[in-house]
Amino acid sequence: MHKQISNLFNKEMSRKEFLATTGLGLASILGFSSVIKLLSSKSNRANGYGSSPYGR
């Protein structure tokens, strides 16, 4: 992975390519974090009759 990042930094690119690459990386990081946040909130949320030991 270190080699891939090094290759990316050493690659010559235009301003448009740089902004597109940076934007895609930022969007993917924000997307992954929101998916993880959504999954963790659903697993911790238990409301209603079945949320207590008596309701199971």
C-alpha positions in Angstrom: 0.0 0.0 0.0 2.9 2.3 0.7 4.2 1.8 -2.8 0.8 2.6 -4.3 0.6 5.9 -2.3 4.1 6.8 -3.3 3.3 6.1 -7.0 0.2 8.3 -6.7 2.3 11.2 -5.2 5.0 10.9 -7.9 2.5 10.8 -10.8 2.3 14.0 -12.8 -1.3 15.2 -13.2 -3.1 18.4 -14.2 -5.0 20.5 -11.7 -8.3 19.0 -13.0 -7.1 15.5 -12.4 -5.7 16.4 -9.0 -9.1 17.9 -7.9 -11.0 14.9 -9.2 -8.7 12.5 -7.4 -8.9 14.4 -4.2 -12.6 14.8 -4.4 -13.1 11.2 -5.0 -10.9 10.2 -2.1 -12.8 12.7 0.2 -16.2 11.5 -0.9 -15.2 7.8 -0.4 -13.9 8.5 3.1 -17.1 10.5 4.1 -19.2 7.8 2.5 -17.5 5.0 4.4 -17.8 6.8 7.7 -21.5 7.5 7.2 -22.2 3.8 6.3 -20.4 2.7 9.4 -22.2 5.2 11.5 -25.6 4.0 10.1 -24.8 0.4 10.8 -23.6 1.1 14.3 -26.7 3.1 15.2 -29.0 0.4 13.9 -27.3 -2.3 16.0 -27.4 -0.3 19.2 -31.0 0.9 18.8 -33.6 -1.4 20.3 -36.9 0.2 21.3 -40.3 -1.1 22.0 -41.7 -4.3 23.5 -38.9 -6.6 22.3 -36.1 -4.4 23.6 -36.3 -5.7 27.2 -35.5 -9.3 28.4 -39.2 -9.7 29.1 -40.2 -9.0 25.6 -38.1 -11.7 24.0 
